[in-house]
Each structure stands twice: as structure tokens, then as C-alpha cells.
Amino acid sequence: SNLNVDLSLFEGEIPLEETIVDFVDGKLNGITFSIFNRGDSGDISVEEFDRRFKFCGKQMTDMLKIRPTQRKSNPTQGLLSEGWTWISQQGMAVLEMNPEARQGRPEFLRLKIAPRNATGAFAAAFQDRPTAVKLSDLPRNVTKDTSGDVYIKGIPMVDQGPKGYCVVATAQRLFEYYGIPADQHQIAQVAGSDAEQGTSSLAMVDALGKIDYRFKTRFKIIGMEYNGRLVEVDEKTKYVGKTVPQDKFVKAIHDYVDDGIPLLWGLNLGEYPEEPAIAEQAVGGHMRMIIGYNDKTGYLIFTDSWGAGHEMKRMTYDNAYLASHGCRSRPLLRERTGNCPSEGAGASRRG
């Protein structure tokens, strides 16, 4: 049976929408408390938002016994939230919100706490400037086994939940893999996603464009569906180019996976078999991440942002190519370039 849990902080004073616990090598690395996010919470009064912000700030000051440092947004450096940061011998905390919240347009309010020895993207959330892994380090994440599987390990898992956040949840996983702190509620606010409708197929390209600009990255379109074909697209003019044949589709997967670069992949669910099989009701436009391949079996390896159990899944090269062709949500394969690298795309919500 379903279990309903009422989450709260500070003896019930602050209601929570979700709590995410981060582990590294079996040890606690940090906890994120979603105090408010528009996708789950809907609307909130300015007064209640301000109460939660001030109450949490006072509690962290009392608990960590140190005055906080103001955190200011700096979009030119990819810092898209503001609030307060506490760093003491007892631990670290950051209370942050979207900058527009102070003008009466709250989108999210979250509290992160961590031990002083926190690592990775979680630790980067407490810094005043963004950090990112080096492109040259990414091939070290590629694993090859005797079965023929070649895949990228260490991809963080995120559960998009029922909100239809497949694009932004997948983007969060990608950014965390690159050491860029962000969460799906923050990315949804940047992309303009509507939690009740998902990220629409028509808005997908614009959404990814907003995401990469604000997070100081760049996505490159490898292929886009047009009139039932996967085609090249001129990113400046948006003119449709040559058809992307299946061998080039598969080669792109090999090239980027071998470099430790995941691809964002858009398609329609339910049109072609995959392993393990998905529920019959899971249909419609969706984004997932390609993380590997196996030439012995002719399968690509992908992951969905649906939580535990969806880390490694498979579809044949033939079916993956056809699914991309027939995707109504205009699938893309995108490469990320710059300080770190890549993706591929799709949109809409999980059915």
C-alpha cells in the first residue's frame, strides 16, 4: 500500500516538499531539504515564504553558532541563487532561493546541510564560484566489462517524480556529473517549465537553450527529428540539413561515451521494446540519457530519471534510431562543449 509521510523541519515549524540524502561510498555526503518549490507546492504567499526563509536562517545560525555569509546571485558566473551560507567546525549549510523571490515571485527555497568533508557537486554548492570537472578527466569514468558493455559510471540518479520534469531532471543529473550544483526545481525555473504540463515538445529547444546559457555551458545539436527523419540542424539559422543515417547515430554514441560524455536523448515511450520493459501506461514524449553501448549485442545503454532501478537499461540500435525518428517531441542529441561536455534531448512528460 502507499505510504504518506508528512515531512517537516524544526519540530514541525517548517513543512517540507521533499528531502534528498546524498551518499558517497556509503557515507553521508549531505542532505537537501526542499522547503518550497512551485512544482510541488503551487502558490505561496510572500509573507509565508519570508517566514520560512527567516525562521530557517535563525535556526541554522543558532545550531552552527556562526554568523552567515551573504550569497549573491551572479548569472555571468553561473550562480543562479542567492541567500546565506554557514561554514563552521560543526558543518556547512546553505539556504538559497531564486533571486526573483525578493520581488514577490518565489520559485524555490531550499536548505542544504553537509559535513565539512563533503565532496563532489554537493560540496560545490557551498562555494561562491562554480566548479567543474576537466574534460580530460571524463574518460576515466568509462568502464568496459567482459560482456561487451561500455558505459559511463558515476552518473547521479534523480527521481523526477510525477511532475513531468524529465528534461530538467536529466539536466540536473548531467550537471551534477560535471560537478555543477543545481536541482531540477531551479533548472525548471530557469527553463520556464510548467510542472503540471511537463516541458512541452515545442518549448524543448528553447528550454535547453536557456539552461545552457544560464549555467555557463553549451549544448550542440547532433540530430533533430523533422518530418519523420533525424536530420542535422544549423544551430545559428535553424535550417534543416542532411539526414543523420543510423551508422552516424551509432558512431556519435560511441564517440561521446568513449570520451565519458553522456548524451541527452528524446523519443516517444512505448513504441519500441526496451529492457527491462516499461509499464504499458508509460507513453508519450520523454527525455533520457544515453550512457553506453554494447556492440556484441547491438544495444545502447541508457538511464531514466525515475529513481532507483532505472540506472542501466537497454534498447537495440535499430529500435533506438527508429524511436528517435518517430518522436513527436522533436528528439535531439546534444553535445555539451566548454568547461565540460555533452547531451542529447527530448521533452514532455512521463506517461
N, C-alpha and C positions, 0 to 999 in steps of 0.2 A: 504494500500500500504506500501511497505518497506520504511523505513526512514534511510537515510545515514547521519551520523554525523561525522564531522572531529574534532577529539579531539586534543587539544594541551595545552601546559603549557607556562606560561611566555610570554603572548602576541604573541603566535604563534611561538616562537623560538624553542620549543621542541615538535615534534609530539608524539602522544600517540597511543598505540595499544588498550588499554582498561583502564577503571577506575572502581574500585570496592569500593563501600561505605559500611562500616560496621556499623551496628546499634546494640545496646544492650538496651532492654526495651524502644524502641522508641527514643533513644538518640544517637547522632553521637558518634561512638567509634573510628573511624579512616578512612582514605582513602588510597588506594593503587593505584599508577599510574604505569602502565606498559610502560616504556619508550622504551624498546626494548625486544622482545623475539623472538627466532628463529622460533617458531611455527607459529606466525602471520607475522613476519617481513621478514622472509627469511634471506638473507645475508646482512651484513652491513660492510662498510669499517672500518678499525681500527681508521682512522682519525675521521670519523663521530661519532663513538662510544665514543671516547675520548672527542670530543667536547661536546657531550650531558652530559657526566659524569661531566666534569669540569664546564660547564655552570650551571647545576643544583646545584652543590656543592656551587658555589659562590652565587647563588640566596638564598639558604637556610641560608647561613652564614649572608647575609645582612638582611634577613627577621627576623631571630630569634636572631640576634645581639649577637651571641656567637660563639666561635671557636669550630669546631667539634672534636670529639674523633675518632681516627682511630679504625676501626673494622677489626680484622684479623680472617681469617677462622681457624677453629680448628676441623678437622674431627673427632678426637678422642673424642671430646665432643659433636658431632652432629651439630657443627656450620659450615655450608657449603657455606657461602657467605662472602664477605668482602667489605669494603667501609668506610663510615663515619656516625657517629651518632651525632645528635644535641639534647640536652635536656636543655631547658630554661624555664623561668616562662611562656612564651607565648605558649609553646607547645613542641612537640617532633617530630623529623624527622630522618629517616634513609635512606641513599642512598646506595644501595648494588648491587653487581654483582657477577657472578661466578668467582672464583679465576683464572681460565684459560683465562679470558678475557685479562689480562695483558700480556699474551703470544700470543695474536693475535687470540684467539678462543672464541669470545663473544657468550654467550648463552642467558643471560638475564641481564637487567638493570631495577631496579625498585626503586621508591621513595614511602616511607610510611610516612604519617603525622598523628598526633593524639594529642588530648588534654592530659594534664598531668594526668587526671583521667581515662585514657583508661584502659580496663580490658581484661582478658582472653588471648587467644593466640595472639591477636593483640598487647597487651601490652608487651607480652614476646618477640616480635620481636625487641624491643629496648634494650634488656638486652644482656650482654656479655656471658651469660651461659644459656643453655636450661632449661626450667622449664616443669614440667609435673604434672598432677593431680595424686592423690593417688588412687591406685586400690581399696582401701576400701571405697572411696567416690563414686565410679561409680554406685552402686545400688540405690543411691538417685535419679538418673536420670530416673529410671524406673517408668512409670505411668500405672495404671490399671483403666479401666473405667467399667461402668455397662454393656456395650455391650459385654464385654469379651476381648476387646483389651488389650494387654500387650505390651508396646512399650517403646523404649528409646527416651526421649525428649532431645532437645538441640543439635541435630546434625546440624552442619553448612551446608548451601547449597552452592554449587559451580556449575556454568554452564560451562561444558567442551567446549561448542561452537561446531563449525563444524570440529575441529581439530582431532577428534578420540582419545582424551586423556582420555578415560573412566577409565583406570587403575590409572593414576596419579591424575586425578581429584578426584576420590574416595579416594585415599590415602591421598590427601590434606584434605578432609573433616574429615577423621579419625584422622589425626594428630592434626587438629585444635580442635576436640572434646577432645583430650587428652592434649591440651594446648601446643602443639609443633608447633611453627610458621614455615610455609612453603607455597609455592604456586605451582600450577601444572606445571608452566614453569621450576621452579627449580627442581622439582621432575623428570620431563621429562628429564632434562639434566643429572641427576644422573642415571636414568634408561636407558638412551640411546634411548628414544622413538623418532620415526620419526613422526612429526606432520601430514605429508601427508598420511602416511600409518597406523597410529594408532600404538598401541603396539601389535605386531604380536602374534598370539597364541603360536608359538614355543618359543618366547622370554619372555613370560609372567612370568614364574617361575624365570628366571634369573633376570628380571626387578625387581620383588618384593624382590628378594634376595639382590640386590644392594640397594634398598630403605631401607630395614630394617637395613642393616649393617651401612649405612651412617647416618641414623637418630637415631642410638643407640636404636633400637627396635629389636624384633624378632618375625617372623611370624611362626606359626605352621600349617602344612597342616592337615586338618581334613579329607578331601576326595579329590580324583582326578579322573577324567574320564579316563578310559583305556579300549579300545575295547568295548565301549558301556556300561561299568559298572562304577559305582562310587566305587573306591577302596581306601584302606589305602595305604600309601606310607612311606617307611623308609626314613627319611629326610637325613640321612648320606649316605646310599648306593643307594638311589633312587629305591630300589627294590619294586615291586608291591606286596601288601599283600592281605588281605581278602576283600571281597566285603563289602561296607558300606550299610547295609539294610536301608529301609526307616524309620523304627522306630528309628534307631540310628541317622539318618539325622535330624529327627524332634527333638529328645532329645537334640542334640547338639545346635539347635536353642534355645530351652527352657533354657538350662543351661547358655548359654552365655548372652542371652537377660536378664535373671533374674539377672545376675551379672552386667548389664549395659554395656556389651561389644558387639558392633556391629560386624557383620560378613561380609567379602567381598565375593561376590557370582558371579561366572561366569556361563554363559549359552548362548544359542542361542536365539536371539529375534525372535518373530513371530511364534514359533512352537506350543505354548500353550496359551490359553486365560488368560488375566490378567485384573484387574480392577484398574483404567479405561483402556479401550482398547488403544493400541498404534497404531500409523499410520501404514498403510499397508507396506509402504516403509521402515519401521524400522525393518531391519532383520540383521542377522549376529551375530558374537561373541560380547559379551558385558560384562562389569562388573557393578554390582550394589551392594547395601549394604542392608543386612537384619537387620532390627531394631526391629522386634516384631512378635507377633503371636496372634491367637485367636482360642482357642480350641473349642469354641461354634460353630464357622462357619467352622473350619478346614482350615483356611487361614493363611499364613505367611504374614507379613507386610514388605515391602521393600521401598527403595528410590533410584531414579536415579539422577545422577549428571547433570541434564538438566535444572536447574534453577527453578524458581517459578512454582508451580503447580505439582511438582514431589516429594513432601516431603513424602507422605504416599500413597503407592499403594499396591495391594494385588494379590496373586495367591494361589490357593489351594495347600495344602501339596503334594497331589498326582502329580499335574502338575509340581510343583517346583522340585520335585525329578526327574521326567522324563526329564524335561528340562536340569537338571544338567547332567543326564546320556548322553543325546544326543548332548551335546555341543561340537562343533568341536574345540572350542578354549581351550580345556582342562580345564574345570572349577575346581576351588579349593575352599574349605572352609578353611580359615586360621584363627588361633587364634593368637593374639599377646600376648606375655608374656614379663615380665621385669618390668620396672618402671610403665608402663601402659599396656593395653592389646589389642586387637584382630582384626581379619579379616577373610575373605573368598574370593575367587578370580575368575577371568575370564579375558578375554582380548579382544583385537581387537577393532574395531570401531563401533560407532553407525551407522546404515544404514539410 
